[in-house]
């Protein structure tokens, strides 16, 4: 009498890793379906931040305090740099197949906020979905400020009356 029992290893547990894959049916599957890809929240936040900044009418991202602290941080040598500036004003929630994005923006004076918000949504959804394959279920936009043309002049003028 012959038994059809196959040994699964020295300690009766199934093999794992590369040796367990030899002879499996998955070896013939398309390459894109083999394995798992995870995308960090920070990656999605950077993509969304860059996409939002590309839209005409967006002056900056981040609420007032976040922008102020970010500006100070950028002036400190050796402080956290590029990535922090790109993700300022961006919050994301990333699941296995979907993502949600919250943006705090500052718009230029004179632009249609409704049109700018629509452009931001379109650009962010397009960029995130194209680059990550995640479905963007929502892009929430909070307009925190309007940049006035004379705001920049006030920031660039030296402080008068300071001792030099």
C-alpha positions, 0 to 999 in steps of 0.5 A: 500500500502506497501513501500519498503524503508529502512532507512539508519540512523538517518540523512539519511546518510549511516552507516560507521564503524563496524555497517555498515559491519553487514550483508554485503556480504564481510563477507564471503570473504577470510580473505586476501582480507578484508582490505587494507595493506600499506607499507611505503617507509622506509620498502621497503628501509630496505629490499632492503638495507639488500638484497643488502648487502647480495651479495658477492662483495658488500663492502658497500652502499652509495656514498662517502659523505653519507658514511662519514656522516653516519660513523660520525653519528654512532659514536655519542651517541644517534644519529639515529642508525640502520635504517639509516645505513641500508637504506644509499645508498638506494632510493625507490619509492613505489606505490600501487602495484609496487616499484622501487629501486635505489642503490649506491654501493661500490664493492670490488676490483677484482670482476666482477661489471656486475656479482655483479650488476646482483646478487644485482638485483636478490636478491633485487627483490626476497626479496622485492617481497617475503616480500611485494607482490609488483612488483619490476619494476626496480633496478638501480645500481650506482657503486660509488667506488671500495674498495681496500684491502689497504683502510681498513689498512689506516682507522684503523691506528692511526694518526701519528704525533698527540699530545696525 
